[in-house]
């Protein structure tokens, strides 16, 4: 049975200070309160390692399942009528349905402090619904921005964690993301720097026409524009650099392991493009008919799944093919996706009713195949 909708989180501190005035009069001072542990999150359990989860939706039934690759256990957590797409900000999953977008809390996430990280888990469940469809989320600990061709919606991340959907304002933009404790928004080709309250602080010199879904990396924020990738970096005074496409533009935005500065995309001509942000350089891979791509990290393979169900890996520096494996069953419906974390890649196989776990650093070794009792039509990985 689906896990029930999460209730609003309400914290109430009992009156310990008041109890001190009602003591027995023994004269013994009250014990000092335990200090709050570093990284403490109320209502969550901190873990020693990342808690990866696959959130998988079946188009026909609308069932949404939470799959744990460690235990290989699957739990139905929601039902969304007419599933058409899914995206995630690392914890929350945004599932497009026939009449809107359902927000699901996967209950796992990572907090990155730069020099160290914290891993958390809590009870999963549903949060609520949002008007609009086809959103691609990108966010930080304070704001998640939902980007689509029809609307850009910034959501209060703290409210989401409390089980509420609360837009932070009305953002009239073609694309946006949270960066450096501010918002970067493309408005009629101009890249505006906004305060968290939406007030205009400045405008960057480099324009961005026809922006696609932006992304965040350790080397800055990136917008896919009509004429190239726009890299925005720095703290305080931001620097915008345009990295022109080698030929035609990209189609569908960037795909990469969260945070990493090597990006992969399908070009408008059907090729596969790889962008190395460190070198500010594009490379075109000699592969056609790609249905899914993803970069796994700097100095790490780029993965490409083609229409015939073959998964290939490529050296991002030279473009040479490193390995290949016949993987998925060709079928109709939505194309498979490649989800990548620090150790494994996961490829959903709707036709084979399975998910394949790949060790991408070991010549695409098939580590495990998870046979399911439902079709994994749409899949994202959370816990990052």
C-alpha positions as CSV (number, residue, x, y, z in Angstrom):
1,X,0.0,0.0,0.0
2,X,1.2,3.6,-0.7
3,X,2.8,5.4,2.2
4,X,0.5,8.1,3.4
5,X,1.0,11.8,2.6
6,X,3.5,13.4,4.9
7,X,2.0,15.6,7.6
8,X,3.3,19.1,8.2
9,X,6.3,18.9,10.5
10,X,5.7,20.9,13.7
11,X,8.4,21.2,16.4
12,X,7.4,22.0,19.9
13,X,10.0,22.4,22.7
14,X,8.7,21.4,26.1
15,X,9.3,23.8,29.0
16,X,12.6,22.5,30.5
17,X,13.3,26.0,31.7
18,X,9.9,26.1,33.4
19,X,10.6,22.8,35.1
20,X,13.8,24.2,36.6
21,X,11.6,26.7,38.6
22,X,9.5,23.7,39.9
23,X,12.5,21.7,41.3
24,X,12.4,19.9,44.7
25,X,14.5,22.7,46.2
26,X,17.5,20.4,46.8
27,X,19.8,23.1,45.5
28,X,21.2,20.8,42.8
29,X,21.6,22.8,39.6
30,X,19.8,21.4,36.6
31,X,22.0,19.4,34.2
32,X,23.2,21.3,31.2
33,X,21.4,20.5,27.9
34,X,23.4,18.3,25.5
35,X,24.9,20.4,22.7
36,X,23.3,19.9,19.3
37,X,25.5,17.6,17.3
38,X,27.2,19.1,14.2
39,X,25.0,18.5,11.1
40,X,22.0,17.6,13.2
41,X,18.7,17.6,11.2
42,X,15.5,17.2,13.2
43,X,13.5,14.1,12.2
44,X,16.3,12.6,10.1
45,X,18.9,9.9,10.8
46,X,22.5,10.6,9.8
47,X,24.3,7.7,8.1
48,X,27.9,6.9,7.5
49,X,27.5,6.6,3.7
50,X,25.4,7.9,0.9
51,X,21.8,6.5,0.7
52,X,21.2,6.0,-3.0
53,X,17.6,5.3,-4.0
54,X,15.9,4.8,-7.4
55,X,12.5,6.3,-7.8
56,X,10.8,4.5,-10.6
57,X,7.4,5.2,-12.2
58,X,5.3,2.8,-14.4
59,X,3.4,4.6,-17.1
60,X,0.5,2.2,-17.4
61,X,-0.5,2.0,-13.8
62,X,0.9,5.2,-12.5
63,X,2.6,3.4,-9.6
64,X,5.7,5.1,-8.2
65,X,8.2,2.8,-6.5
66,X,11.1,3.5,-4.2
67,X,13.9,1.0,-4.9
68,X,16.9,0.4,-2.6
69,X,19.8,-1.0,-4.5
70,X,21.5,-2.3,-1.3
71,X,18.5,-4.3,0.0
72,X,17.0,-4.8,-3.5
73,X,13.6,-4.0,-1.9
74,X,10.9,-1.9,-3.6
75,X,8.1,0.0,-1.9
76,X,5.2,1.7,-3.7
77,X,5.1,5.3,-2.4
78,X,2.6,7.1,-4.7
79,X,0.3,6.8,-7.7
80,X,0.4,9.4,-10.4
81,X,-2.2,9.2,-13.2
82,X,-0.7,9.4,-16.7
83,X,3.0,9.5,-15.9
84,X,5.0,11.3,-18.6
85,X,8.3,12.4,-17.0
86,X,10.4,12.5,-13.8
87,X,13.1,14.7,-12.4
88,X,14.9,15.2,-9.1
89,X,16.8,17.8,-7.1
90,X,18.6,15.1,-5.2
91,X,15.9,14.4,-2.6
92,X,12.6,15.4,-4.0
93,X,11.2,13.9,-7.2
94,X,8.9,15.8,-9.5
95,X,6.7,13.4,-11.5
96,X,4.7,14.8,-14.4
97,X,1.2,13.4,-14.7
98,X,-1.8,13.9,-16.8
99,X,-3.0,17.0,-14.9
100,X,0.1,18.4,-13.2
101,X,3.2,17.5,-11.3
102,X,3.3,15.4,-8.2
103,X,6.1,16.0,-5.6
104,X,7.5,12.9,-3.9
105,X,10.0,12.9,-1.0
106,X,12.4,10.0,-1.5
107,X,13.6,10.5,2.1
108,X,17.4,10.4,1.3
109,X,19.8,13.3,0.6
110,X,23.4,14.6,1.0
111,X,24.5,17.9,2.5
112,X,27.9,19.0,1.1
113,X,29.9,21.4,3.2
114,X,32.8,21.4,0.7
115,X,35.4,19.8,2.9
116,X,33.1,17.1,4.2
117,X,29.6,15.8,3.7
118,X,26.6,14.5,5.7
119,X,24.2,11.8,4.6
120,X,20.7,11.6,5.8
121,X,17.5,9.5,5.5
122,X,14.0,9.9,6.8
123,X,10.6,8.5,6.0
124,X,9.6,8.8,2.3
125,X,6.2,9.9,1.1
126,X,4.2,12.3,-1.0
127,X,4.3,16.1,-0.5
128,X,1.6,17.5,-2.9
129,X,0.9,18.7,-6.4
130,X,2.0,21.6,-8.6
131,X,0.3,23.1,-11.6
132,X,2.3,22.6,-14.8
133,X,4.2,19.7,-16.4
134,X,7.6,18.7,-17.8
135,X,9.7,20.4,-15.1
136,X,13.4,19.8,-14.7
137,X,14.5,20.7,-11.2
138,X,17.8,22.3,-10.1
139,X,18.5,23.5,-6.7
140,X,20.5,24.2,-3.5
141,X,19.7,23.7,0.2
142,X,17.5,26.8,0.2
143,X,15.7,26.9,-3.2
144,X,14.7,24.4,-5.9
145,X,13.9,25.9,-9.2
146,X,11.6,24.0,-11.6
147,X,12.3,24.8,-15.2
148,X,10.0,24.0,-18.1
149,X,9.1,25.5,-21.5
150,X,5.9,26.9,-20.0
151,X,7.0,28.2,-16.6
152,X,9.9,28.7,-14.1
153,X,8.8,28.0,-10.5
154,X,11.2,28.6,-7.5
155,X,10.2,26.5,-4.4
156,X,11.2,27.0,-0.8
157,X,13.4,23.9,0.0
158,X,12.9,24.3,3.7
159,X,9.1,24.3,3.3
160,X,9.4,21.2,1.1
161,X,11.3,19.4,3.9
162,X,8.4,20.4,6.2
163,X,5.9,18.8,3.8
164,X,4.7,22.0,2.2
165,X,4.8,23.4,-1.4
166,X,5.6,27.1,-1.1
167,X,6.8,29.1,-4.2
168,X,9.2,31.8,-3.2
169,X,7.8,34.3,-5.8
170,X,6.6,34.8,-9.3
171,X,9.6,34.4,-11.5
172,X,9.0,35.6,-15.1
173,X,12.0,34.0,-16.8
174,X,12.8,31.5,-19.5
175,X,15.3,29.6,-17.2
176,X,16.7,30.0,-13.8
177,X,18.7,28.4,-11.0
178,X,19.9,29.1,-7.5
179,X,23.6,30.0,-7.2
180,X,25.9,31.7,-4.7
181,X,22.9,32.4,-2.4
182,X,21.2,34.3,-5.2
183,X,19.1,33.4,-8.3
184,X,20.3,33.6,-11.9
185,X,17.5,34.1,-14.3
186,X,17.4,34.4,-18.1
187,X,14.8,37.1,-19.0
188,X,14.4,37.8,-22.7
189,X,18.0,36.8,-23.4
190,X,19.5,38.8,-20.5
191,X,21.0,37.0,-17.5
192,X,19.9,38.7,-14.4
193,X,21.4,38.3,-10.9
194,X,18.5,38.4,-8.4
195,X,18.4,38.4,-4.6
196,X,16.6,35.5,-2.9
197,X,13.5,37.8,-2.7
198,X,13.6,38.4,-6.4
199,X,15.0,41.9,-6.4
200,X,17.3,42.7,-9.3
201,X,21.0,43.1,-8.2
202,X,22.8,43.2,-11.6
203,X,22.8,42.0,-15.1
204,X,25.6,39.9,-16.7
205,X,27.3,41.1,-19.9
206,X,26.9,37.8,-21.8
207,X,23.4,37.1,-23.2
208,X,21.7,33.7,-23.4
209,X,19.1,33.3,-26.1
210,X,16.8,30.3,-26.1
211,X,18.1,28.8,-22.8
212,X,17.6,25.2,-22.0
213,X,17.6,23.7,-18.5
214,X,20.6,25.0,-16.6
215,X,22.8,22.9,-14.2
216,X,25.2,23.3,-11.3
217,X,28.7,22.0,-11.2
218,X,31.8,22.5,-8.9
219,X,33.1,24.9,-11.5
220,X,30.0,27.1,-11.7
221,X,26.5,27.3,-13.1
222,X,25.9,26.5,-16.7
223,X,23.1,27.5,-19.1
224,X,22.8,25.9,-22.5
225,X,22.1,28.8,-24.9
226,X,21.5,29.1,-28.6
227,X,25.1,29.8,-29.5
228,X,27.0,27.9,-26.7
229,X,27.3,27.0,-23.1
230,X,27.3,30.0,-20.7
231,X,29.5,29.3,-17.6
232,X,28.9,31.6,-14.6
233,X,31.4,31.3,-11.8
234,X,32.9,33.2,-8.9
235,X,31.7,34.6,-5.6
236,X,30.3,38.0,-5.1
237,X,31.2,39.5,-8.5
238,X,30.2,36.8,-11.0
239,X,32.0,36.1,-14.2
240,X,30.2,34.9,-17.3
241,X,32.0,33.0,-20.1
242,X,30.5,31.8,-23.4
243,X,31.9,28.4,-24.7
244,X,30.7,28.3,-28.3
245,X,29.3,25.0,-29.7
246,X,31.6,23.2,-32.1
247,X,28.8,22.9,-34.7
248,X,25.1,22.8,-33.9
249,X,23.6,23.3,-30.5
250,X,22.4,20.7,-28.0
251,X,19.0,19.1,-27.6
252,X,17.6,18.4,-24.2
253,X,20.1,20.0,-21.8
254,X,23.1,18.5,-20.1
255,X,23.5,15.1,-18.4
256,X,26.1,14.3,-15.8
257,X,26.9,13.0,-12.3
258,X,25.6,15.6,-9.9
259,X,28.1,18.4,-9.3
260,X,30.8,17.2,-11.6
261,X,32.3,19.5,-14.3
262,X,32.2,17.2,-17.3
263,X,28.9,17.5,-19.1
264,X,27.4,15.3,-21.9
265,X,24.6,16.2,-24.3
266,X,23.0,15.1,-27.5
267,X,23.5,17.6,-30.3
268,X,20.8,18.8,-32.6
269,X,22.4,16.8,-35.5
270,X,22.2,13.6,-33.5
271,X,25.8,13.5,-32.4
272,X,27.1,13.3,-28.8
273,X,28.9,16.3,-27.4
274,X,31.1,16.4,-24.2
275,X,32.0,19.7,-22.5
276,X,35.0,19.9,-20.2
277,X,34.5,23.0,-18.1
278,X,38.0,22.9,-16.7
279,X,39.5,23.2,-20.2
280,X,36.6,25.2,-21.6
281,X,36.5,22.7,-24.5
282,X,33.9,20.6,-26.4
283,X,34.5,17.2,-27.9
284,X,32.3,15.4,-30.3
285,X,32.0,11.6,-29.9
286,X,31.7,9.4,-33.0
287,X,28.4,7.7,-32.1
288,X,25.0,8.0,-33.6
289,X,21.4,7.2,-32.6
290,X,22.0,7.9,-28.9
291,X,18.9,7.7,-26.8
292,X,20.6,8.5,-23.4
293,X,24.0,10.0,-22.4
294,X,25.7,10.9,-19.2
295,X,29.1,12.1,-18.1
296,X,30.4,10.3,-14.9
297,X,33.0,12.8,-13.9
298,X,36.3,14.5,-14.8
299,X,38.8,11.9,-16.0
300,X,36.0,9.3,-16.0
301,X,34.1,7.7,-18.9
302,X,31.2,9.2,-20.8
303,X,28.3,6.8,-21.2
304,X,26.1,6.5,-24.3
305,X,23.1,4.2,-24.8
306,X,22.0,3.8,-28.4
307,X,18.7,2.8,-30.0
308,X,19.8,-0.9,-30.4
309,X,20.2,-1.2,-26.6
310,X,24.0,-1.1,-26.6
311,X,25.7,0.8,-23.8
312,X,29.2,2.3,-24.7
313,X,31.8,4.2,-22.7
314,X,34.2,6.8,-24.1
315,X,37.4,8.5,-23.0
316,X,36.3,12.2,-22.6
317,X,39.8,13.4,-23.4
318,X,40.4,11.5,-26.6
319,X,36.9,10.4,-27.7
320,X,38.1,6.8,-28.0
321,X,35.6,4.0,-27.2
322,X,36.6,2.1,-24.0
323,X,34.0,-0.6,-23.7
324,X,30.5,-1.7,-24.8
325,X,27.8,-4.1,-23.6
326,X,24.5,-5.2,-25.1
327,X,22.1,-4.1,-22.3
328,X,18.5,-3.1,-22.9
329,X,15.5,-4.5,-24.8
330,X,14.3,-2.3,-27.6
331,X,10.7,-1.3,-27.0
332,X,8.2,1.6,-27.5
333,X,7.5,4.2,-25.0
334,X,9.8,6.6,-23.2
335,X,13.5,6.0,-23.9
336,X,15.7,4.7,-21.1
337,X,17.8,6.9,-18.9
338,X,21.3,6.7,-17.4
339,X,21.6,7.6,-13.8
340,X,25.1,7.9,-12.3
341,X,26.4,8.1,-8.8
342,X,30.0,8.0,-7.4
343,X,30.3,4.2,-8.0
344,X,27.6,2.9,-10.3
345,X,25.4,3.7,-13.2
346,X,21.8,2.5,-13.4
347,X,20.0,2.0,-16.7
348,X,16.2,1.3,-16.7
349,X,15.0,-1.4,-19.2
350,X,11.2,-1.1,-19.6
351,X,11.1,-3.8,-22.2
352,X,13.0,-6.2,-20.1
353,X,11.2,-5.1,-16.9
354,X,14.5,-4.6,-15.2
355,X,17.1,-2.1,-14.0
356,X,20.8,-2.8,-14.8
357,X,23.6,-1.8,-12.4
358,X,26.9,-1.0,-14.2
359,X,30.4,-0.5,-12.8
360,X,31.4,2.2,-15.3
361,X,35.0,2.2,-14.1
362,X,35.4,-1.5,-14.8
363,X,34.8,-1.7,-18.6
364,X,31.0,-1.5,-18.1
365,X,30.9,-4.6,-16.0
366,X,27.3,-5.7,-15.4
367,X,27.3,-5.8,-11.6
368,X,23.7,-6.8,-11.1
369,X,20.4,-6.9,-12.9
370,X,17.3,-6.2,-10.8
371,X,14.3,-8.0,-12.2
372,X,11.1,-6.1,-11.3
373,X,7.4,-6.9,-11.2
374,X,6.5,-3.6,-12.8
375,X,7.8,-1.6,-15.9
376,X,10.5,0.9,-15.0
377,X,9.3,3.5,-17.6
378,X,10.7,6.5,-15.8
379,X,13.6,6.5,-13.3
380,X,15.7,9.0,-11.4
381,X,18.3,8.4,-8.6
382,X,18.2,10.3,-5.3
383,X,20.4,10.6,-2.3
384,X,22.8,13.2,-3.7
